[in-house]
Amino acid sequence: MAVLGATGDVGRQVCTQLVERQLLPTTSRLQLVGRPGGASGRAVHGLRADLIDAYDEHAPMLDVALDPADVVADVVVVAAGRTVTPRNDGLPPSRAGLAADNAAVFRAYADALAEHGSGSEVVVVVSNPVELAVAIMAERLGRHRVIGMGAWLDTLRFRRELAVQLGVRRHRVGGFVGGQHGEDAVPLWSTVRISGLDVAERERAVARLRGPRTLGTFPDEIAAAKAELIAVASQDIGEAFALIDSWPPDLRVVMRPFMTHQSGAKTATGTASATIDLLDTILDGRDIVVAGQVVLDGEATVGGAPAHGVLGVPVVLGPEGWSRVLLDPLPPDEDARLAQSAAAIDAATAPWLDPVPAGAGLHAPQEVRA
Ligand SMILES: NC(=O)c1ccc[n+]([C@@H]2O[C@H](COP(=O)([O-])OP(=O)(O)OC[C@H]3O[C@@H](n4cnc5c(N)ncnc54)[C@H](O)[C@@H]3O)[C@@H](O)[C@H]2O)c1
């Protein structure tokens, strides 16, 4: 396994949790990848020493790599690149600037893997914009080998929020979040399952959790929630987190991480933990259904037409990457929101991708494009 950006907040957590949770046997290799010339080129050696210091008895073999051409692994975690800096005025951070900077990082690693890799690495993308990274890497490595973990992180958050509300443990709750990672995430309420409940009981439970709301008003709810949170947090950040607890589960999925970033803490621990979950699935050798950002080529119908391009959807994931999309026909509000999310991804990624022939937009049909 290799972790690109190993010394970053997320990369370091991924490496630590990988070793601490003994996901890799002591005979396997974990490559800590830093950047030559950057501070991480020095720190990555220190990280290796620190991990050995803490976990020598059960650590895998730890290697340092600085040149992208030296990355050798069955599974590559992409945690390299700049992160979004939150603003306190409620305005969105510049995702375009982030995309411009990180697109170059994604291209460099994807090109190196395409040229020097085994041709069968599975790539798990953590870096943002996750959809852009998936598009760039899938183009060079093959789309089934690349999955973004943003939708899985959102999915685990959704399940946890549902479980808390129902008073059950998270593993008893199923259901997925798709779409774009972040504020355009789409909680797919129709996919929610609660073990031990039959269909009628589940429908009643979901109706109770959700109230009369549909996803038609979700973007407005998010905008209002954000404004309220920023106002409350400017007085008392503890109050802001308490306020989130009073909101419906799907709104909490989006707003709690927003507030965490706004607070100055990052979401590195939860992000790494969800990443480890995906890695565990890949290493396990069995096919498991997860949610992830993948490049679709018509496998899902969104907005009445086959979707093409990056979108977060439930997929079957195994040791060779993702194979199938598991998305039943959706209720109108989820379908419409997913189509909007696809259009938002298109608009955000298009400027940074290699030019595509006229008419061959990332997402078909043209009418769902922004
Ligand atoms: N921290 C979070 O809560 C979180 C959550 C989800 C996703 N992400 C995403 O993961 C990525 C990393 O986040 P972080 O918080 O660890 O950031 P960080 O700033 O702590 O670490 C960034 C890492 O990327 C490396 N890097 C930066 N520029 C590079 C370049 N040009 N070439 C190669 N390596 C480079 C750095 O050396 C460092 O190891 C970001 O894109 C971020 O948006 C972060």
The ligand as a Gaussian input file, in Angstrom:
#p B3LYP/6-31G(d) Opt

LIG

0 1
 N       -8.339000      17.351000       6.690000
 C       -9.573000      16.971000       6.445000
 O      -10.436000      16.976000       7.329000
 C       -9.934000      16.470000       5.087000
 C      -11.102000      15.758000       4.937000
 C      -11.411000      15.245000       3.691000
 C      -10.562000      15.489000       2.634000
 N       -9.444000      16.230000       2.797000
 C       -8.579000      16.508000       1.651000
 O       -7.387000      15.755000       1.763000
 C       -6.295000      16.526000       1.241000
 C       -5.216000      16.644000       2.291000
 O       -5.756000      17.329000       3.407000
 P       -4.886000      17.578000       4.729000
 O       -5.805000      18.197000       5.703000
 O       -4.147000      16.360000       5.082000
 O       -3.895000      18.688000       4.186000
 P       -2.407000      19.025000       4.732000
 O       -2.107000      20.385000       4.253000
 O       -2.294000      18.721000       6.166000
 O       -1.484000      17.979000       3.946000
 C       -1.329000      18.058000       2.570000
 C       -0.365000      16.980000       2.123000
 O       -0.243000      17.064000       0.703000
 C        1.121000      17.212000       0.352000
 N        1.236000      18.105000      -0.808000
 C        0.840000      19.394000      -0.871000
 N        1.137000      19.882000      -2.088000
 C        1.697000      18.867000      -2.794000
 C        2.220000      18.747000      -4.102000
 N        2.214000      19.792000      -4.933000
 N        2.724000      17.546000      -4.480000
 C        2.733000      16.502000      -3.644000
 N        2.280000      16.572000      -2.380000
 C        1.752000      17.735000      -1.976000
 C        1.789000      17.830000       1.560000
 O        3.174000      17.508000       1.575000
 C        1.027000      17.152000       2.700000
 O        1.581000      15.875000       2.953000
 C       -6.878000      17.884000       0.837000
 O       -7.117000      17.922000      -0.550000
 C       -8.154000      17.948000       1.614000
 O       -9.121000      18.791000       1.004000
 C       -9.098000      16.705000       3.997000

